[in-house]
Amino acid sequence: IMPLIKQDGKAVGTLTVAAEKPGLFSKTRRDFLELIAAQIAIKIDLGQAHEKINKLATTDGLTELANHRTFQHGFDVMLERAMRQSTPVSLILCDIDFFKKINDTYGHFIGDKVLVAVTKKAAESLRETDILCRYGGEEFVLILPEINEEDAAQVAEKIRRRVAKMTLKAGNKSFKITSSFGVCTFAPGVMEADEMVTLADHALYAAKEQGRNGVGYASSRPATSKPATSS
C-alpha cells in the first residue's frame, strides 16, 4: 500500500498492489511503483484543479447557483429540446423587491444573506430537472422543462409565499422581504431564447407595476399582486 501524495504534501488516496506469492516486490519494483504512485497523484491533483476552475467559471460564488453564462447555455439546450419534441418549457424571472433599500439600510453583508436565503426558498420549490441560476444582482432565473404557464405560475406563487413568510435579522432588528416574478412559456415555432427572456422581463415589470410581491405573465393574463404584508 502506497499513499498518493500531492505536491503540497497532502494525501489524496492510496495505491494498493497485491501479489499471490511473497517476496515478489523487490526494491526495484517498489521504486517503480512509487514512481507510478507519484504520477497518479499528479494526475489527480490536476484533475481536481481543473474541476475547481470549471466550477469557478460556471458558478456564482455567493449563492453557489449556476451563473449567467451557464444559464444561457442550459437554456439554449432546453429550448432546442423543446422545439424538437414540441413540449413546453417555462422561464421565470425573480427579483427581490426594494433590494437596494435593504443594502442601504442594513449593509451589503445583510444583503448577501438575503440573496442566499431567497436562493434556498426557491430551491425548495423545484424539481431535480429544474434549473435555478443567478441572473445578476438581485435577480434569479428558473428554467422549468415540460412545464406550461399555469404550472409555472404556481411554482412562482409558491416561492413568492415562502419568501414573504421569512423573517430576517440584522443585528437586533427583524425585517421582512418580498419578491416579484415574471413567467414566460415557450410556444413551439414561435419564440427564441432572447425573446423569452425579454417577455419574462416585461412580465416581471408588470408585476412590479401592480405593486410588487406578485406574479406577472407574458401572455395576456393580467399580473397578480399581493399586499406587501401578505403571507
N, C-alpha and C positions, 0 to 999 in steps of 0.2 A: 504494500500500500504506500503510495507516494502522494504527498499533498501537492495541489496545483496552486502555486504561489504567484500572485501578480507582482508587477514591478514595485508597487507600494508596500509589499510585504504581507498583504492580506491573502488568506486562502480562499479560493473560490470553489473548491471541491477536492476530490481525490482521484487518483488513477490506481485502479486495482487490477493486478495481473496475477493469475493463478497457474500453477503447474501441477501435472499429475504425479511427477516424481520429485523428490527433494534434491537440492544441490544443482538445479538447472540454471539458476541465476548467478552466474559468475560476476565478478566485479565489472568486467567489460560490458556485460549485458545490463547490469544495474545502471552503469553510467549512461548507456544508450537509452534506457527507459527514463532516466532523469531528464535527459535532453528532450525526449518526446513529451514528458510532463510539462516542461518549461514552455515548449511550443504550444501545447494545448492551452495553458494558462494565458499566453499572449493572445491567442485567438478568441478566447472567452472574454478577455478584457476589452479587446477591440470591438467585439460584438455588443457588449454592454454599453460601450461608449457611443456606438452608432445608434443604439436604441434610445439612449438618453438624448442625443442630438435630435433624433427624429421626433421624440416626444416634445422637446422644447419648440420645435418648428411647427408642430400641429396642435399644441395645447395651450390654452390660456393659463398663465402662471398663477393667477389668483384663484379662479374658480375650478381649475383643472378640467374645464369643459373643452371640447373641440373649439378651435379658434375660427376666425372669419374665413381664412383660406381653406381650412378643412371643410367648413360648411359649404363653400362654393363647389368644391369637388364632389362632396357627398350628395348635394342637391342635384347636381348635373346627372350623376349616376342614377339616382332615384327617379328623376324626371324622364330620362331615356327609357328606363324600365317601364314606367307608367305609360309612356307612348306606345311601346311595343305591345304591352299587354292590355291596353285600353282600360286601365284601372286608375282610380283616383289617388292623388297624393295631396296632402294639405300642408300648408305653411302657416305658422303662427308667429307673429312678431310680438314680443312682450317688452314693455317699457315700464320702469319703476317711476311712479308719479312723483313729481317735485323732488327728484333726486339731488339736484343742485342745492336746494334748500336744506336737505339733510346734511350734505357736505359742509355747507356754510354754517349750519347751526351746531353740528356735533363734531365736525372734523372728518378728514378723509379716512382715518383709521376706522371710524364707525361706519362710514360709507362703504368701505370694503367689506365689513361684517354684514351689512345689509345685502350686498351683492351675493355673498356666499349663502346667506340664509334663504334668499329667494331662489337661488340655484337648487338648493336641497328640496324646497317645497315643489318646485317644478318637476324635478326628477322623480319625486314620489308619485306623480300622476301619470307617468309614461310607461309604455310597454318596452320590452327589450329591443324591439325593432325600431323604435322611435329614436331620433337624434336630437339632442339638445346642445346648442352651441352658444357661445358668447358672440354676439354680433358686433358689439362695440359699445364702449361707455356703459350706460345702464340698460342697454337693450340686449335681449336674448332672442334667439330664433329656434323654433321647433319644427322638425320635419316629421310628418306623420304619414308613412306609406299606407295605401289602401284604406284611407280614412276620408269620408266625404265631409262636406262643410258642416252639416248638422252635428256629426260626431266630434269633429274638430272643435266646434264651438263649445261643446260640452266639456272637452278637455281644458280649453281656455277658461271656462267658467269655474271648473274645479280648482284650477291653480289660483284664479283670482280670489276665490273664497278662502283658500288656505293661506294665501299671503295676507289678506285682510284680517285674519284671525290672530296673526302673530303679534306678540308684544316684544319689542326690542328695548335694550337698555344702553344708555350712555352714562356711565358713572352711576349716580343715584337717581337718574331720570329715566323714565319709561316713555316710549313713543310707539305709534302705530304707523304702518305704511300701507299704501295701496298700489295697484298696478293696472295697466291698460293693455288691451290686446287687439291685434288686427288679424283676421282669418281670411285666407285665400285658398281655394281648392282648384287644382288643375283640371281643365277640361280637355280631353284628347283632341289634338289638332287645332287647338285654339290659342294656348299660351306657351310662352317660353319662360326660362328661369328668371330673366331680368324683369319680365312683365309681371310675373307672380310676386316678386319682391316689391315692386312698385305698388301693385294693387293692395298687398298686405299692409304696406306702409300707409297708403291712403285710408285703409280701414282702421288702422291704429289711430290715425289723426282724427277720424270721425268719432272714435270712442272718447278721445280726449276733448273734442268739441262738445260732446254730450255731458261733460262733467267729470271725465276720468273714472277710474275704478270700474271699467266696463269692457265690453267686447264689441268690436266693430267688424263688419263683414264686407268683403269685396263684391259680393252680389248686391242685389237691390234691397236686401233686408236692411232695415234701419239698425243703427248701433244701439246696443242695450247698455245702460249705465246705472250704476248703483250709487246711493249716497255714500259719502266717504266713511260714515260710521257703520255701514253695512258689514255683516259677517258672512 
